[in-house]
């Protein structure tokens, strides 16, 4: 059994196997303002329910169109607030943070839990040893109403990350390399479980970047076993393991893939596909109009820190707009305390509130026709961040920060002592 199989088995108190469909009690179900309105429609108009069995385990986030950029969004947010008050669901309003970041940093999802989210990047949460998978809005409505949901237990692919991590290489570079190798359809119907000695040098922030972008390989879920890094993080935050599950490498996997991270260098995904991956040297020099550092992929404190470290005592290029958006209010506050925000503002960056806006091309940084951006986000299809004829390159916060300084895609290693 892989780790996800064991988590579900422990929850059900009976063994399950890959391919099996199980009715599972969900520990957490959450949704954001792009998916919550349909959930509300299903619950109130189709099911006609007056209460939710999982109200105390359900969470709504206003994070995508936040703050509201137009009246339609404001109306949807108003509806979410009323729904949350009526049904006793906790709502995280605009500015609190991006859902996947908050459910981890606030201890809502903890190791051993089964979490479902009406957002494709819910596997982010697997970085702390939870089974997290994205679902549709109708399934999320069912989970909220009944407190349980059917899940098909996926086959598991084991990826072994080995070797020391080179200077200038971060979690984003590791996962971009893997997306380039395995392609956007490489993990369809599967979960990804990470092992290897490189994990000891990857923080929770970095791990969340890696599990986040497993979605771009079409993985149903991604998970990293609880180890000393996770235990230390839990202790520092005053959280505990929700359901202890043996994380030893005892599983039978549909495939085992080694990745030697010591051979990697900074990576970039070029438009129009996230699996169109190259080394930074292969695209270095491409002029950019906008740099975005943030999102559920790379808006954590570690990401803000490395960007500030590279940009400190420098100015961003006059031809570049550099937008930085912390993934949560807590990250924003910590970045303020550490002086990172002062560094970024002094350099000419725009520091935005916690929001998904620029990532999804909703607001706070749309691209015009023909413009080029380098972003720390997770998708770069045509029109993702604005005009259909704009282009988006994906990279680590370090590469993005170096590019902001030079006004073109740049290798961050020259700025890292």
N, C-alpha and C positions, 0 to 999 in steps of 0.2 A: 504494500500500500504506500502510495505517495503521501506527502504531508497533508494535502487537502483531503484525501480520502480519510485519513486518521482524524482530522478535525471534525468532519461530518459524522464519522462513526462514533466519536466520543460524544458529540451532541445528541445523536440518536440512541446511544447505548446499544448499538448493533453494527456489525461490519457492513460496509458498502464497498462496491467495486466500480472501476471505471466503466462507463456506459450505462450504469444503473440509474434509474430515475427515482429520486427519494423526495418525500415530503419533509422538509426541514424547517424547524423553528428558527426564524431569523433573530439574531441578537440586535441588529441595527439595520434600519432601512432609511435611506435619505434621498433627497431630490433637490434639484436646483431650479431656478426660475425659468429655464428653458423647457423643463419637463414637468414641473409641478402643476401647471394649469390643466394638463390632460389628466393627471392623477385626480385632481379635484373634480373634474368632469365625470370621471368614472365612478368615484365614490358617491358623489351627490346626485348625479343625474341618471347613471346606469344602475348602480347598486342600491341607491337610495338609503345608504346607511346613516344612522344617527350617532354611532360611536365607533371607535376603532379599538380592536383588541390589542394592537401594538402601539397605541398612542404614546406610551412612555418610552418606546424604542424607535420612534419616528422623528425625523428631523428635516426641516426645510431650510434652504439656503438661497438668499438673494445675492448672487455673486456674478452672474454672467452680464446682465444688463444693469450693472450697478456702479454708481448711482444711475437711476433711470434716465436714459438719453432721449426718450420720447414718451408721448402720452400713453401709447399702447403698453409700453413696459411699466409705466407707473400704475396703470389700471391692473395689470397682472400682479404686480407687487401688492397692491391694495387687497386684491382677492386672496393672495397667499396669507397676508396678515390676519384677515378675518377668519379664514379656514383654520389657521393655527390656534387662534383664540377659541373658536367654537369647539374644536376637537381635542384640545389639550396637547397639541403637538408643539415642540419647541422650534421656534423660528430664529435663524441667525440673519439679521437684517443687513442691508447694504453697509459695507465697510468692515464687517466683522472678519470676513475672510472667505477664501475659496473652500468649498466643501471638503475635498480630499485632504487638504492641509489641516483643517479645523478638527475633523473627526479623529485625527491622530494626535495632534498637539493638545487637544482638550481631554484626551483619554476616553472619548466616546467609544471608539473601537480599540480593543486591546487584544493581545495574543490569544489565539485559540477561539476567537469569536467567528461567527458566520455573519458577514455584512453584505448587503446588497444595496446598490445605488442606481438611480435612474440617470446614469451618466456613464459613458463608455470608458472613462479613465478611473473608474472605481478600483481596478486592480492596484492602483497606487498604494492602497492601504495594506496590501500584502507584505510590505517592507518590514512590518513589525510582527510577522508570524500569524496573521489572520487570513481567513479565507474570504476574499472580497471579489465580487464579480458585478459587472454592469448588467442591468436589466431594462426592459422597456417600461414605459409609464403605466401601462395596464397591469403588468406584473407587480410593480411597486405599489399600486393601489390595492391589489389583492393581499400583498404582504402586510400593509398597514391595517387593513380591515380584519384579517384573520390571524395575523402574527406568524404565519408560516407560508411556505412557497415550495413548489416543486422545482428541483434542480437536477440536471443531468450531471452526474459525476464525470468530469473530464479525464482523459488520459493525461499523463504527466511526462513532460520532457525535462530532463535534468541538464542544466547548464553549469559547468564547472569553471569558475573564474580563478585563474592561477597566476602567480607571479607578482612581483612588486609593481606598483603603479608609477609610471614615469612622470616626471615633472611636466605640468601643463595638461595632463590628462585627468579628466574628472568622470563622474558617473555618466554624464551626458555623452561623453566621447565613447564610453564603453557600450552604451545602449545604441548609439548611432551606428557603431561598427556592427553590432549584432543585427540591427534592422537591415543594414546593407547586405549582410551575408545571408540572412534567412528570408528576406523580402516580406512584403506586406501580407502575403498569404501563407507564410511559412509555419504558423502555429494555429491554423484554423481548428477550432474544436478542442484545443488542448490547453492545459495549464503549464506554466513554466516554473520550475523550482530551482533555486540557485544554491550552489555549494561552492567550495573551494577556498584556498588560503588567502585569496585577494580580499575576501569579505571582511577580514579583520581590519583592513585599512579603509573600509568604506563606512562612512557615518550613516545615521538614519536619513539625513537629508539626501545624501548621494543614493542610498538604496531606494528612496521614494522616487527619485528621477528614473532609475532603472525599471522598477516595477510599473511606473506610470506609462512608459513607452513600450512595454510589452503589448499594449493594446494595438500599437502600430504594426505588430506582426500578426494581428488577429487572434492573439491569445485570449481565452475566456477569463483567465486569471493568472496571477503571478504571485509567488510567495518566497520569502526568505526565512529559514528556520530561526527560532529564538536562539541567540548565542550571547556571548559576553557583551557584545556591542549593544544588543537590544536590552539585556538585563541592566546594564549600566545606565542606559537612557531611561528606562522605567524607574530606576531608583532616583535618578536626578529629578524626575518630574513627579515623583510621589505616586506612581501608578503601579498596578499589579497585573499579573497574568490572569486573564479571565478563566481560561480553561487550559490546564496543563496538558500538552500533547507532546509525545516523544518526537523530538526533531532530528534524531540521529538519521544518518543516511542509510536507511534500511529498505527503501522502497524498490519496487520493480518499475522501471520506466520504459516508456515506449521508445525512447531514444536518449542517449547520453552524448552531450556535445561539449568538448573542451574549448575554452577560449583563453588564450595566453595574453593577458592584458599587458604584460611587460613589453610586448612588441607594438603596442598601439601608440598613436600620436593624436594630436587634436584633429577631430573629424568635423565635417560639415555635410549636411544633406542639402543638395541643390534642387531647385524647382524643376519639374512640378510634382515630384513624388518624394516621400520621406525615405524611401529605400534607394534613392539616387545619391549614394553616399560617396564622398571623396575625402582625402586628407586635406587639411587646411592649405598645404602647399600647392595642391592642384587647383584651388580656386582663389588663392591669395591675389590681391590686387583688384578684385571686382569692386567697383565703386558702389556705395550704399547711400541711401537717402535717410533711412531710419534704422535705429537700433532699439530693440525691445528686450528688456531683461525682466522676467517675471513669469507668471502663469502657474498652474498646478504642477508643471514640470520643473521649473527652476526659479521659483520666487521665494525660496527659503533663506534663512539667515546666512548659511554657508555661501549661497550664491551672491547675496548682496555684499558679503565680506570680500569675496575675491574680486568682484567688480570694483569695489571701492579701493582695494589694494592696488589694482592696476591703474586706476584713474587718478589716484591721489597725487596732488601737486601738478596736475596736467589739466588741459582743457580739451573738451571734445571738439572734433572738427566743426568748423563754421557751417559746413554744408550738410551736417547731420543733425537730426532730431533724435535724442536719446531718451527714451521713456523707461523708467524703472518703477515697477509695481510690486511691492511685497505681497506675499501670498496670504497674509493675515494681519490683523491688527497687532497681534503679539509679535510677529516678525518685524513689523513697522516700528513698534515701540522699542524692541531690542536693538534694531538698527540705529534708531535715534540715540539711545543710550551709549552705544559703541562709537558714535561719531560718524558712522558710514553715510548717513543721510546728508550731513554737512559737506562731506567730501564730494558727494555726487552733485549736490546743488551748486557748490562752488565751481565745479568743472563745467557746469552748463546743462546738466541733466534735468529732466522733468520727473519729479517723484510723484507718482499718482497714488491714490488710495488702493487698497486691496480690491482687485477686480479681474475678471476674465476678459474684459472688454476688448483690449487690443488683440489678444490671441485669436478670438473668434470673429474679428472684423466687425464688432458691434459699435464701438465708439472709443474715444480716447486714443486716437492714433491710426485712423484709416489711411491707407495708401492710395495715392492718385494713379492715374493711368501711366504706365511705364516706370513707376518708382520701384526701387529695390530695397528690401529690408533684410537685416539679419536679426534673428530672434531666438530666444531660448525656449520657444514653445515646442509643440509636438507634431504639428501638421503644417504642410506647405503647399497644398494643392492650389491651383489657380483661383484667385479670388478669396482666398482664406482670410486675408487681412485687409481687404479693400477691393479696389478695382480689379476686374477680371484680367486686365493686362498688366497687373503688378506682379512682382516676383518676391518670393520669400526663401531665404536660406536659413537653415536651422543649425545652431551651434551651442556650445557651452557658454555660461556667463563670462568666463575668461576670454574666450574668443570674441564674444560680442563686445566686451569692454575694450579690448585692443582695437577692434574695428571702429568703435566710436571715436577713438582718439585719432585714428589715421584717415577716417572717411572712406575706408575700403576694407574688405575682408583681410584680416591680419592675423599672423601667428602670435598667440599670447605668450609664448615661452620667452620671447625677448624682454618681456616686462616682468617676469617672475625671477627674482634673485634666488 
